[in-house]
Structures are given as C-alpha cells and as structure tokens.
Amino acid sequence: MLRIHFTGHDLARVRVAAAPDPLWETVLAMQKLTLDGIPAFARWRRRVREGLRERDARAAVRFLQTIAPPARYFPDFLTPAESACGLKAGLSALRGTPADRLGREVGLMAKHRRLPAWTHGLAAGASAALDQVAGALQIAHDTLVAPQWTTVRTQVDTDRASRSRLAVESGTLGLLESLRPAFRWEAPVLTVRYPVDRDLHLGGRGIRLVPSYFCWDTPVALADDDLPPVLVFPVSHEHEPAPLPKHLATLLGRTRAAVLYAVAGCLTSGEIADRLGISAAAVSRHTTVLRDAGLIASRRHGAVVLHNLTPTGAALLG
C-alpha cells in the first residue's frame, strides 16, 4: 500500500495538473506495449504497430525499455516536473539532470535488474547518454502518444473538469474523496493499493495530482521522497470520444465541426487551439461563427475565454 500523509498546509497545496503530462504519458504508454490483456489499450496497440515497423521507432522503444520496463521502479529523471509545460520543456530539463542524481537513480535501477553497458555513461552524467535518452523519448512520444493525443487530451480534460468542479463545491476534501474507490481518504492519510509498501510524508509541500490516460490500475508516484510530490493516477476509459460525426463535417466543414466537438469539453480558446493543432486566430474565427449561429456561448474569465455548448449545439452533436 501507498500511504500519503497530509498536514493542514498540504491540504491547501493540492493541485490538479492542467493538461496531460507528455513524458509521463510516453513512459507509461511504452510500458503498456509489453502488457497484454488490457482491453482498454487493445485498439491503440493495433494502431501503433504500423509506426513501430519503422526501424528508428522500434529501436527507440527497445532502448528505453531497458531502463523503464513495466516493473516496480523506473528512474524519476525520465519524468521531470518541467514536462507539465510541454514535451520540449521536459526534454530540456531531462538533459540538464545533475550527475549526482543520475548516479543515484541508475544505482537504484541496478539493484532491480541487470543494466546494459551504456548506462555507465548515463550514471556519470555524460551528455551524450542524456541526449540519446531524450532523442529516444521524442521518437517514442511521436510514435505512441502523438497519434492518440486528441483522445488523451479529451479524457484527461474530462477528468480534470469533474474534479475541479468538486473542488469548487466541496473544497480539497471533496477532491480527495472523489478519488474513491481506488483511493481511501481517512484524514490525514490518503491510501491506495501499490506494488510496494510505502509511506510518503508531504511535510507541507503539497502534491500535484496528474490524471493520466496511459496509467492503468494503480497510480504511480516519484520514488525519491525529496522531489516535489507527484501522484499520477488513471482516468476512466469507459466513455472514450467517438469519431467526429460525418454529418457535422459535411454541414460545418471538418475544422469547424472539430471546434464544436471540442467545445463539448468546456474549453478555453487556447485549449482548443492546442488540442486541434490550429492557430489562435483560426479558433477565434470558428468560435465567432458558431456563437453567431447560437451553437456555443463564450464568456471571458480574466485573460481567457471559456466556451460552452448551448442546448442547440448539444442537440446538433446528438
């Protein structure tokens, strides 16, 4: 079991990640490739096989699996906190991991399994070894995660929206209670089934909760208690988004229909642009047309504009 011990200061510093974490998703997706018998990932696994026929992609995944297999431990430096700001920021932080930390984490890996010779350079903080790991993670992300990113974003956004609403209505305690039944909250301890028996004392630092698409069954926490506490937990796969309805694409045009579909998740303009890979100007143009047609409503909150479906827009989506 994992027991997370809160103080009063910790309860005031619980945060839910604003978006999926690309490096956490990449490492966890890579691990799911080797785990058969998980129906939620069967269709995804079939889709990515095509990409893995490329020699570079296959080699990158195999290379990473030597240091991050689906086991009890993989090194924390693979998932730096900066990854919350995007893949580029995460890989940059990874390349800057201090040598003493690398040596410590590679040493922990060596206690669990036999490591290839190239990890000696990694343990010494060699920039060439770090570049090799970062390059492999980029290829793995592009192959395993990027093609699934719309679904990943939708499922994580949906989970975050529901928990954020509970936090507004019931405070942090309501947010922690929402993690049931996988988690058990008995103040001041949050308990969950875990591969090893462990106590994590937050000590006033708070904790960042990261909803994850490729996390499965049990949550994942950083192994080093001295790092800022993070808990990655699985989102539901019960209601994955259906493909974009063909009638909407015909009626509205594919991009405008995709914008309307995205608004169903109650998103900001920036989030829509990020999810669909279009410019802010294009989002503004399409949301203006949809708003003038009575399909969406928009409201400014500080520096952002939040969009919602109107009853007419919801009816059109069916």
N, C-alpha and C positions, 0 to 999 in steps of 0.2 A: 504494500500500500504506500501511496504518497500522501503525507500529511503536511499541509501548508498552514503555518501558524501566523495569524494576523495579530497586529496590535491596533489600537484605535487610529494611529497615524496611517497604518496600511490601508484601512478601510476608506480613508479619504484619498488614497492614491491608487485606486484600481482603475485601469484604463483598458478599453477595448480597441484593438488595432483598427485603424480607419480603412484598411484595404488588405487584400491577401498579401502575404509576405513572399516575394518571388523566390528567395533562396530556401526558405522552409518548404515551400511547395515543390521546388525542384528536388531537394534531397528526399523528401517523403515520396514523391512520385517515382523516383528512381528505385526506391526500396519496394514499392508496390509491384514493379515489374517482375520481381522474383517470388512474389507471394500469390500462388494460385488459390482459387476457392473463395475469392471476394467478388460476389456478383456485381457490386456497385461499380467495379472498375473493369469488368469484362469487355464492355464495348469500347472503352478508352484503350485498353490494351490491344485490341484488334486494330484500332486506328493507327496507333503509333508504331506498329510493326513495320509499316511501309517506310517510315522515316528511319527506323533502325537498320534497314538494309543498306543505308549509306555507311561506308566504312568508317568515316570520321565519327559519326554519331554512335555507332556500335562501340568503337574503341573508347570514346569518351565515357560512356556509361560503364563499361567494364573497368576502366581505370578508376572511376570514382567508387565503384562498388568494393574495391579493395580497402577503402578507408571508411566507407559508410554503408556497410551491409545492414539488412534488417535485423539488427541484434540489439542487445541491451545498451550498447554505448556507441556513439559516433561523436567526433570532436566538435566542440562548441564553435570553433573558429569558422566552420562552414556556414554558420547562420548568424552573422554579426547583426547587431541592433540596427545598423545603418541600412540594412536591406528593407526596412519599413519605408524608406524613401525611394525605393526602386532598385531594380537589378544592378544598374550601373553603380549606384552608390554602395550597394552591398559588396560587389566585387572589388571596388576600390578599397573598402575597409578591410576586406579579406587579405588583399595584397599587402596591407600595412600591419598585419598581425605581428606583435612583438615576438622576437625569437624565444624568449624565456617561456612565453605562453605556449608556443608551438612545441617546444621541447617537452613541456609538462603534458600536453594533450596527446602527443604522439606516444609518450611513455605510457599513458593510460591505455591507449589502443593496443600497445604491445602486450599488456597484461591479459587482454582478452583474446588475441589471435596473433598468428604469425604475420608479420608485415613484409612487403617487398622491399628490396634494397633501396629504391628511390626515396623512401620515406626518411632515410638518414639525412638527406639534404633538407627535407622539409623540417625535420626536428631541429636542424641547425639554423633555420630561418633563411635558407637560400632563396633569393628572389626568383630564380629560375623554377624552383619547385612550386612556389606560390603561384607564379604565372601559369604553370601547367595545370594546377588545380582550378584556377579561375577560368582558364580557357575551356576546360572540360565542363565546368558548371554552366558556362554560357551555351555551349553546344547542347548539353542535356536539357537546359531550360527551353531552348528553341525547338527541340525535338519532342519533348514530353509534355511540357506545360503550355507553351505559347499557343498551340492549336486548340487547346481546351480552355483558353483564358476567359472567354466570354461566359462559359458555364461556371468556371471557378469564381469569377467576379460576382455573378448573379447569386450563387449560393451563399457566398460569404457576405455579400451586401444584405441579403435577406435575413441571415442570422444576426448580423450586427444591428439591423434596424429593429428587430424584435427585442433584442437585449437592451438597446438604447432606450426604447420606449419603457421597458420595465424599470430601468434605472431612473428615468424621469418620474415615473409614477410611484415607485417604491424604494428608491434610493439604492445604495450599494448592496444592502442586504437582499433586496428583491432581485438584483442582478445575480448575486451568488446563488440564491435559491433557484434561479432559472436554469442552473447547470444540472439540476436533477434530471433523470435518475442516475446518470453516470457518476455524478459527484454527490457527496453528502456534506451539507453545511451544518455544523454544530459549533456555534460560536465558542471560541475564536478560531476554530480549525476547519479547513476545507479538506476533505478526504476523498481519494479516488483510487480505484484499483490500478496497480502499477507493476512493472516487471520486477522491481526490486523494492525492498522495504527502506523507506527514506523519510526523513523529516526535513522540511525546508522552512527555516525561520526568516521571515521577511525583515524583521527588525526596523520597521519604519520606512523601508524603501518603496513599498507598494509593489504592484505586479502588473505586467502587461499581458492581457488575455488576447490570444491570436486565434480567431476562428480559421480553420484550415479545411480545404477540400480534400487534400490527399492524406491528411491524418485519418487514421482509422482505428476504431475500437477503444484504444487507450490514449490519453494525452501524452505529450512529450514536454519535459522541462529541461532547461540547461543543466548540465551535470555539475558545473562549477558554481557553488553557492555564493562565491564572491562577485559573480557577474550580476548585472541588473536582472531581477527575476522575470522570467517569461514562462507562460504556460500556453502551449499550443494544443487546441482541442478540436475534435472532428465536428463538422457541420452535418446536418441531415442531408441525405441523398434521396429522400422519399419523393420529392416533387421537383425534379430537375426540369429546367425550362424546355418546352417543346420547340422544334424548329420554327423559324419565322413563318407564319401562315402565308401561303402563296397568294391568297386573295388580297391581303394587305399590300404585298409588294406590287401587285398589279394595279391596285387602286391608288396608292400613295407614292409609289416608287420605292425601291429597296432601302435606300438610306433613310428616307423619312419614316418608313414603316419601322425600321430598326430603332429609330429615335423614340417613336411612340411606344414600342415594346419595352425599351429601356426605362422609360418614364414610369412604367408599372412598378418599378422598384423604388420609386420616390427618390430620385437622384438629383444632384446639382448639375449645372451645365458642365462644370469641369469633369465630374464623374462620367457623364455621358460621353464627352469627348475622349476620355481615357479608355472607356470600355469599347467604344466603336472604332477608335483609331482615326478620328476625324478632327478637323480644326475647331477651335472655339467659335470662329466666325460661322462655320457650317452649322454648328449646334444652334447658334442664335438664329440663323436663317430658318432652320427647320422648326424650331420650337415656336417661332413667331407665327408661322403658317398654321401649325397645329393649334396654337392658342386662339388665333383668329377664327378657326373653324370650330371652336368650342370643344376640342378633344382633350386639351390639357389646361391646367391652371398653374400659374407661376407666381412665386412670392419671394421677395428679396429678404434674406436674413443676413444683415451685416454686409460682408463683401461677396456673399454667394447668392445665387438664385436657385431656389428649390422648386422642382416641378412635380406635379401630381396629375394623375388621370382624373378627368371629370367623369360623371356617370355615362355620358355619351361615348367618351373614349374607352371606358371599360367595356361598354356594350359592344363596341366595334371589335375590340380584342376578343370578345367572347369569354 
